[in-house]
Amino acid sequence: MPIVDVQLGTPTYFDYGGDSWDPAWAQDDDLYSAVNDGPGFGTLKRNIGFNRISGNDPLTLTGHLQNIMDEYGEMNAPIASDGRNWKSGGSISIDGMLYMSVGMDRYVDAGYGGRQTRINSSIIKSSDHGLLWSRPMKENRDSPMFPGMRFATPFFIHFGKEYAAATVDNADRYVYATSNNGFWDNGDNYIVGRVSRSKISALNAADWTFYKGGDGMQDSSWTKDMNKAAVIIDAPGQCGEAGATYLPALKRYVMASWYYPVGNGHAGKIEATEFAFYESPKPWGPWKRIKSIPIQPQGWYIPRVLAKFQSRAGQDLQAFIAVAGDWRNPVYYRYTMVPVRFVTLRLPAH
């Protein structure tokens, strides 16, 4: 059922600092998420940390820092000669295994108008709820799975607990992920890739293909060359890193994209972002922009609609967005839950 409106509710702020939360719903009913540039549910600040978030009430969640990911460096510590440092992308739980993407960021890239760029992403996995991970950092640094910018911010499409709702659009066979063109903040477009569910654990880039157009249910619509991928959403300067979520009750996909209206997130004191909500009947589209919502003064970014905590509200759907805000302001720079209502098209009575 098409989504025609989006309504945000009153946020709940948790006392856990950091950003880039992308909670994956695992088989044990807990959420698992990286945190960037903050302590998360612990006390030590790292480029990347990994957290376990528990609870059945979205407004009273508790958390535990599973791993401070020491090999990825202390907060803001560069790991390459060009000054880049590590950041996480999306995470997912599938068949008892956690997966997370990582890449290398430059905070202010003069070559791209001051936007924060990301390059050289890889996917890592953990079989013990984030305590230990492979591939090791050195391998990701020296031999990234996806070199360059085109697939530098992979966020997996979420399909319910442990990927359990993945029964449509070939998602019982494939794992899907979207990526913008290599920016933390104001990217330009998104593409979608996929990997066989039976091969994702091999962490082999050669197993991935990318949607190039046509009927995405057909293998002929996919290419091994990410640079030949079709753009599924094109909005120059308005495509911050973000991921899509399947809403089983509505049989629709939704993505909460975001951007800084001033052009990038490092242009002086900024207290405003913009959410751009898209919906689609398929992972590959057609994606339709349904609403833009200015976010001020919180400046929330990287919003993720959770697969957990979805419930019907008549013809609509009530859900929650996990997000953090203004990285200059500790009041908003922390784990936050925002109620969201997806309003559907009312069909005429007969």
Secondary structure, 3 states (H helix, E strand, C coil): CCEEEEEECCCEEEEEECECCCCEECCCCCEEEEEEEECCCCCCCEEEEEEEEECCCCCCCEEEEEECCHHHCECCCCCCCCCCEEEEEEEEEECCEEEEEEEEEECCCHHHCCCCEEEEEEEEEECCCCCCCECCHHHHHHCCCECCCCCCCCEECECCHHHCCCCCCCCCCEEEEEEECCECCCCCEEEEEEEECCCHHHCCHHHEEEECCCCCCCHHHEECCHHHCCCCEECCCCCCCCCEEEECCCCEEEEEEEECCCCCCCCCCCCCEEEEEEEECCCCCCCEEEEEEEECCCCCEEEEECCCCCEEECCEEEEEEEEECCCCCCCCCEEEEEEEEEEECCCCCC
